[in-house]
Amino acid sequence: MKKLGLLFMFIGIVFIAIFTLTNIQIPFTAWLIGFLISLLVSVAGMVLLIIYLAKEIKEEKRRK
C-alpha cells in the first residue's frame, strides 16, 4: 500500500505540474477537469499513505 500511495501521489503531482506550468491550448473546462482529476489522484495517494502510517503506529503500539 505504501508504494501504491507514493505512486498515486507522484502521478497526481506530475499532472498538477503539467496542467499549471505548461502552456497547453485547451478549453478552460477541459483544463479544469484535468486539474481536478489530478488533485483527486494526489489526494488519494495521500490518504493511502496516512492509512499506512496509522496502521504502522497501531502495530508499533501493539508491540510495546
C-alpha positions, -999 to +999 in steps of 0.1 A: +000+000+000+029+023+007+042+021-029+008+025-043+002+056-023+035+071-033+028+062-070-006+079-069+008+110-052+037+112-077+013+108-107-010+134-093+018+159-087+032+154-122-003+160-137-008+191-115+026+205-127+016+198-163-017+215-160-004+245-142+031+251-156+027+243-193+011+264-219-014+239-233-040+253-256-072+235-243-106+249-233-110+260-197-134+233-189-110+206-201-082+222-181-104+224-150-115+187-153-079+176-158-067+197-129-094+184-106-087+148-116-050+153-109-059+167-074-081+137-067-053+113-077-029+131-055-053+132-025-060+095-029-022+089-026-020+110+005-050+092+021-034+058+013-001+070+030-020+083+060-038+049+064-005+031+061+011+054+087-018+048+111-015+011+107+022+012+114+017+033+145-010+009+157+013-021+151+041-004+170+019+004+200+007-032+200+043-045+200+052-024+231 
